[in-house]
Amino acid sequence: MKTDNIVDKLSKIEIDLKTQAQRFLPHNMAHLNLQTHTISQSIQLMTETLGKKHPITLQLIQLDAAWCQLEMGLYGLCSDCEIQINHQVLEQFPLKQRCSSCEEKHLHLAHKRKLSHC
């Protein structure tokens, strides 16, 4: 996948996520325009407003990670094992951070942690 194509995709995702996030801002913050905020500022605002586990906040965090990976030349590599993530998977899910094998392990461990806190 060409870098220009990735930048275009991530930029569109960023605009869409900030537009969605804008709708969740409390009335007293409605005047803020998230399109003028950095990803970090948007993440902080959404974390304070909705919590870190809200889907919009999580997607902003994933987007931030994708931008960082792109800057470091690591976009498309699994964040755990560093093998190349399938090109077709990245086309469909540009914020994907893990290969399918590592994603499965991650979900399994997260589920085990969740069960141990019950």
TIFI-60037 format. One record per residue (C-alpha): residue number from 1; residue in one letter; x, y, z. Coordinates in steps of 0.001 Angstrom, whole numbers, plus 500000, padded with zeros to 6 digits. Each point is the difference from the previous one (the first is absolute). Example, Ala and Ser with C-alpha at 12.3 -4.5 7.8 and 13.67 -1.06 7.14 Angstrom:
REM TIFI-60037
<site><n>1</n><res>A</res><X>512300</X><Y>495500</Y><Z>507800</Z></site>
<site><n>2</n><res>S</res><X>501370</X><Y>503440</Y><Z>499340</Z></site>
END
This chain:
REM TIFI-60037
<site><n>1</n><res>M</res><X>500000</X><Y>500000</Y><Z>500000</Z></site>
<site><n>2</n><res>K</res><X>501453</X><Y>503372</Y><Z>498986</Z></site>
<site><n>3</n><res>T</res><X>500670</X><Y>502567</Y><Z>502712</Z></site>
<site><n>4</n><res>D</res><X>497822</X><Y>502622</Y><Z>498259</Z></site>
<site><n>5</n><res>N</res><X>497091</X><Y>497559</Y><Z>499998</Z></site>
<site><n>6</n><res>I</res><X>500513</X><Y>499271</Y><Z>503708</Z></site>
<site><n>7</n><res>V</res><X>500176</X><Y>503703</Y><Z>500861</Z></site>
<site><n>8</n><res>D</res><X>496774</X><Y>500617</Y><Z>498070</Z></site>
<site><n>9</n><res>K</res><X>498221</X><Y>497120</Y><Z>501763</Z></site>
<site><n>10</n><res>L</res><X>501195</X><Y>501016</Y><Z>503468</Z></site>
<site><n>11</n><res>S</res><X>499110</X><Y>503648</Y><Z>499348</Z></site>
<site><n>12</n><res>K</res><X>496459</X><Y>499049</Y><Z>498994</Z></site>
<site><n>13</n><res>I</res><X>499653</X><Y>497765</Y><Z>503054</Z></site>
<site><n>14</n><res>E</res><X>501235</X><Y>502854</Y><Z>502200</Z></site>
<site><n>15</n><res>I</res><X>497416</X><Y>502431</Y><Z>498596</Z></site>
<site><n>16</n><res>D</res><X>497221</X><Y>497419</Y><Z>500425</Z></site>
<site><n>17</n><res>L</res><X>500999</X><Y>499087</Y><Z>503571</Z></site>
<site><n>18</n><res>K</res><X>500273</X><Y>503621</Y><Z>501087</Z></site>
<site><n>19</n><res>T</res><X>496597</X><Y>500702</Y><Z>498445</Z></site>
<site><n>20</n><res>Q</res><X>498501</X><Y>497054</Y><Z>501910</Z></site>
<site><n>21</n><res>A</res><X>501778</X><Y>501002</Y><Z>503213</Z></site>
<site><n>22</n><res>Q</res><X>498668</X><Y>503555</Y><Z>499686</Z></site>
<site><n>23</n><res>R</res><X>496467</X><Y>498650</Y><Z>500453</Z></site>
<site><n>24</n><res>F</res><X>500918</X><Y>498527</Y><Z>503384</Z></site>
<site><n>25</n><res>L</res><X>501316</X><Y>503214</Y><Z>501503</Z></site>
<site><n>26</n><res>P</res><X>497908</X><Y>501354</Y><Z>502883</Z></site>
<site><n>27</n><res>H</res><X>497901</X><Y>503092</Y><Z>499348</Z></site>
<site><n>28</n><res>N</res><X>502509</X><Y>502293</Y><Z>501724</Z></site>
<site><n>29</n><res>M</res><X>502739</X><Y>498791</Y><Z>497608</Z></site>
<site><n>30</n><res>A</res><X>497937</X><Y>500079</Y><Z>496810</Z></site>
<site><n>31</n><res>H</res><X>501844</X><Y>503125</Y><Z>498858</Z></site>
<site><n>32</n><res>L</res><X>503255</X><Y>498045</Y><Z>499630</Z></site>
<site><n>33</n><res>N</res><X>500939</X><Y>498966</Y><Z>496484</Z></site>
<site><n>34</n><res>L</res><X>501871</X><Y>496706</Y><Z>500237</Z></site>
<site><n>35</n><res>Q</res><X>501188</X><Y>500362</Y><Z>496397</Z></site>
<site><n>36</n><res>T</res><X>502392</X><Y>502684</Y><Z>501271</Z></site>
<site><n>37</n><res>H</res><X>501315</X><Y>497784</Y><Z>502816</Z></site>
<site><n>38</n><res>T</res><X>502890</X><Y>497569</Y><Z>499727</Z></site>
<site><n>39</n><res>I</res><X>499313</X><Y>496299</Y><Z>500408</Z></site>
<site><n>40</n><res>S</res><X>501582</X><Y>500145</Y><Z>503470</Z></site>
<site><n>41</n><res>Q</res><X>497764</X><Y>502890</Y><Z>501036</Z></site>
<site><n>42</n><res>S</res><X>496942</X><Y>498193</Y><Z>498638</Z></site>
<site><n>43</n><res>I</res><X>500943</X><Y>496795</Y><Z>501852</Z></site>
<site><n>44</n><res>Q</res><X>500456</X><Y>501912</Y><Z>503249</Z></site>
<site><n>45</n><res>L</res><X>496680</X><Y>501797</Y><Z>499598</Z></site>
<site><n>46</n><res>M</res><X>498117</X><Y>496803</Y><Z>499134</Z></site>
<site><n>47</n><res>T</res><X>501666</X><Y>498098</Y><Z>502855</Z></site>
<site><n>48</n><res>E</res><X>498928</X><Y>502694</Y><Z>502457</Z></site>
<site><n>49</n><res>T</res><X>496488</X><Y>500180</Y><Z>498515</Z></site>
<site><n>50</n><res>L</res><X>499167</X><Y>496391</Y><Z>499072</Z></site>
<site><n>51</n><res>G</res><X>502709</X><Y>497889</Y><Z>501599</Z></site>
<site><n>52</n><res>K</res><X>502892</X><Y>498064</Y><Z>498518</Z></site>
<site><n>53</n><res>K</res><X>497891</X><Y>496973</Y><Z>499037</Z></site>
<site><n>54</n><res>H</res><X>497425</X><Y>501833</Y><Z>497881</Z></site>
<site><n>55</n><res>P</res><X>500147</X><Y>498818</Y><Z>496347</Z></site>
<site><n>56</n><res>I</res><X>500756</X><Y>503506</Y><Z>498668</Z></site>
<site><n>57</n><res>T</res><X>502842</X><Y>500464</Y><Z>502479</Z></site>
<site><n>58</n><res>L</res><X>501410</X><Y>496570</Y><Z>499151</Z></site>
<site><n>59</n><res>Q</res><X>499870</X><Y>500728</Y><Z>496276</Z></site>
<site><n>60</n><res>L</res><X>501766</X><Y>503341</Y><Z>500514</Z></site>
<site><n>61</n><res>I</res><X>502720</X><Y>498161</Y><Z>501942</Z></site>
<site><n>62</n><res>Q</res><X>500337</X><Y>497463</Y><Z>497168</Z></site>
<site><n>63</n><res>L</res><X>500191</X><Y>502827</Y><Z>497471</Z></site>
<site><n>64</n><res>D</res><X>502730</X><Y>501696</Y><Z>502020</Z></site>
<site><n>65</n><res>A</res><X>501939</X><Y>496723</Y><Z>500055</Z></site>
<site><n>66</n><res>A</res><X>499600</X><Y>499620</Y><Z>496225</Z></site>
<site><n>67</n><res>W</res><X>501330</X><Y>503542</Y><Z>499418</Z></site>
<site><n>68</n><res>C</res><X>502981</X><Y>499252</Y><Z>502279</Z></site>
<site><n>69</n><res>Q</res><X>500712</X><Y>496728</Y><Z>498198</Z></site>
<site><n>70</n><res>L</res><X>499869</X><Y>501797</Y><Z>496656</Z></site>
<site><n>71</n><res>E</res><X>502472</X><Y>502650</Y><Z>501238</Z></site>
<site><n>72</n><res>M</res><X>502403</X><Y>497279</Y><Z>501184</Z></site>
<site><n>73</n><res>G</res><X>499671</X><Y>497964</Y><Z>496810</Z></site>
<site><n>74</n><res>L</res><X>498281</X><Y>497174</Y><Z>501854</Z></site>
<site><n>75</n><res>Y</res><X>496464</X><Y>500363</Y><Z>498659</Z></site>
<site><n>76</n><res>G</res><X>498597</X><Y>496620</Y><Z>499000</Z></site>
<site><n>77</n><res>L</res><X>502221</X><Y>498022</Y><Z>502368</Z></site>
<site><n>78</n><res>C</res><X>498474</X><Y>498136</Y><Z>502919</Z></site>
<site><n>79</n><res>S</res><X>500616</X><Y>501937</Y><Z>503215</Z></site>
<site><n>80</n><res>D</res><X>500769</X><Y>496734</Y><Z>501819</Z></site>
<site><n>81</n><res>C</res><X>501980</X><Y>497736</Y><Z>497652</Z></site>
<site><n>82</n><res>E</res><X>500892</X><Y>502569</Y><Z>497302</Z></site>
<site><n>83</n><res>I</res><X>499015</X><Y>497812</Y><Z>497043</Z></site>
<site><n>84</n><res>Q</res><X>498228</X><Y>501682</Y><Z>497092</Z></site>
<site><n>85</n><res>I</res><X>496216</X><Y>500180</Y><Z>500453</Z></site>
<site><n>86</n><res>N</res><X>498117</X><Y>498695</Y><Z>496981</Z></site>
<site><n>87</n><res>H</res><X>499601</X><Y>502796</Y><Z>497418</Z></site>
<site><n>88</n><res>Q</res><X>496310</X><Y>499200</Y><Z>499440</Z></site>
<site><n>89</n><res>V</res><X>499338</X><Y>500153</Y><Z>503738</Z></site>
<site><n>90</n><res>L</res><X>501650</X><Y>503440</Y><Z>500182</Z></site>
<site><n>91</n><res>E</res><X>497953</X><Y>501194</Y><Z>497033</Z></site>
<site><n>92</n><res>Q</res><X>496833</X><Y>499072</Y><Z>501856</Z></site>
<site><n>93</n><res>F</res><X>501205</X><Y>500955</Y><Z>503516</Z></site>
<site><n>94</n><res>P</res><X>502667</X><Y>502732</Y><Z>499706</Z></site>
<site><n>95</n><res>L</res><X>500294</X><Y>500342</Y><Z>503802</Z></site>
<site><n>96</n><res>K</res><X>500866</X><Y>496313</Y><Z>500470</Z></site>
<site><n>97</n><res>Q</res><X>502886</X><Y>499625</Y><Z>502460</Z></site>
<site><n>98</n><res>R</res><X>500509</X><Y>496246</Y><Z>500157</Z></site>
<site><n>99</n><res>C</res><X>500178</X><Y>497030</Y><Z>497657</Z></site>
<site><n>100</n><res>S</res><X>497175</X><Y>497486</Y><Z>500377</Z></site>
<site><n>101</n><res>S</res><X>502089</X><Y>497646</Y><Z>502126</Z></site>
<site><n>102</n><res>C</res><X>501088</X><Y>502689</Y><Z>502466</Z></site>
<site><n>103</n><res>E</res><X>496507</X><Y>501515</Y><Z>500051</Z></site>
<site><n>104</n><res>E</res><X>498584</X><Y>496627</Y><Z>501020</Z></site>
<site><n>105</n><res>K</res><X>502580</X><Y>499681</Y><Z>502803</Z></site>
<site><n>106</n><res>H</res><X>499322</X><Y>503569</Y><Z>501137</Z></site>
<site><n>107</n><res>L</res><X>496238</X><Y>499450</Y><Z>500148</Z></site>
<site><n>108</n><res>H</res><X>500461</X><Y>496715</Y><Z>501852</Z></site>
<site><n>109</n><res>L</res><X>502243</X><Y>501656</Y><Z>502618</Z></site>
<site><n>110</n><res>A</res><X>497625</X><Y>502956</Y><Z>500354</Z></site>
<site><n>111</n><res>H</res><X>497112</X><Y>497589</Y><Z>500554</Z></site>
<site><n>112</n><res>K</res><X>501998</X><Y>498091</Y><Z>502643</Z></site>
<site><n>113</n><res>R</res><X>500862</X><Y>503270</Y><Z>501790</Z></site>
<site><n>114</n><res>K</res><X>496356</X><Y>501039</Y><Z>499927</Z></site>
<site><n>115</n><res>L</res><X>498910</X><Y>496669</Y><Z>501513</Z></site>
<site><n>116</n><res>S</res><X>502613</X><Y>500224</Y><Z>502750</Z></site>
<site><n>117</n><res>H</res><X>498554</X><Y>503352</Y><Z>501137</Z></site>
<site><n>118</n><res>C</res><X>496502</X><Y>498592</Y><Z>500574</Z></site>
END
